[in-house]
Amino acid sequence: MQTHLAPQYRDTPEGREAEAILRSCVHCGFCTATCPTYQLLGDELDGPRGRIYLIKQVFEGAAVTAKTQLHLDRCLTCRNCETTCPSGVQYGRLVDIGRKVVEDRVGRKSADAARRWTLKHGLKSKTLFGGALALGRLAKTFVPGELARGIPSARPAGAWPPARHTRRVLVLEGCVQPAIAPAIDAALARVLDRVGVSAVRAGIGGGCCAALDYHLNDHDSARAIARANIDAWWPAIEAGAEAIVVTASGCGVMVKDYGHLLAHDPTYGPKAQRVAALARDTVEVVAPEWKAIAPLLAMDQGPLRVAFHPPCTLQHAMKIRGEVEEILRAIGHELLPVADAHLCCGSAGTYSILQPELSGRLKRNKLAALEAHRPQVIASANIGCMTHLASGTSRPVRHWIELLDERMMRAPRE
């Protein structure tokens, strides 16, 4: 795709990156077929190809309107189009750049700006979010069924093993997951402890992995959070931590992208590259330990009928496909077929709050596919997807690492 950047963008890092991505697009339209919002709305401007043209026009100096912003806001950043694209267009990075430039030029209406500010600060505050969730749980019995399902029930985390092994990994707790589902990280810690790896909670310097701020177009704040996190994690990294493990795939993608996020920071750039290289999704840490895990499985418990939802951040952003499903089968569960497993569930970070109508339609479609063969449990790998799906079904929705933890026998004492 030929581009002619306007002077104000030509020599900026964002302009150079956007131009390189735009030039890699051949306008073939394959991406359109797998775009969830295009499937719902049927508008070229609500598909990747149309949005790419909108961003191209912005960088070439064309007028920018609230309508341009709306089409970009409707994008889930699911990156399904990247999986489909034969040219390797880095659409996710392009749309993040485009949204930021458009917001700088168009701004936000006061109500929308206030809502985004509240999300950015409220979700990152463990005190505010945890307190609000606790109040919601107290009131859960007094609200209608659909609203009640949107308030996650409390589940005990269980024991977190002491750090007793030489091999250690850092585990990121995130900002909302400790309040919603502390059992997920604890389950990972128990699984790894049984095979001789200690999971150590990683402090988060900025209160978040930085994804929340970044995808709400506050890129400077996201970089500040990433720097604070690097400072908080660096002593453990220098002490020999093997990996930085993230059980929420949405957060994991962000940490894996720290090298890109801080690429132009002369002080933190090299450290960010090392952090990104150490970042691992849960399955990337568990799968290499399988020879040690397999003998500890309790295979006499009977199979569960499991429908697995692979988060977009796992299958499209990290390009990890089929590995969790293999583990679920290996531990004796019956993995059910799910139609259109490549499509987004509609959670997409804060999308379910900012675009509730589209998000709700995607959730209903996804749950219809997941529940088609009557599973006993729905499994996933991202707290956002899990919470979103659970709000629309009476079936239990679990992280797959919890199912593995339940299948493992107690490891012998050292």
Helices and strands as residue ranges (DSSP letters): H 7-10, H 13-24, G 30-34, H 36-41, G 44-46, H 48-59, H 66-73, H 80-84, H 91-106, H 110-122, H 126-139, G 140-142, H 145-149, E 167-172, H 177-180, H 183-194, E 197-202, H 211-215, H 219-238, E 244-246, H 249-256, H 258-261, H 269-278, E 279-281, H 282-286, G 287-289, H 290-293, G 294-296, E 305-308, H 312-312, I 313-317, H 323-330, E 334-335, H 351-354, H 356-370, E 377-380, H 383-390, E 397-399, H 400-407
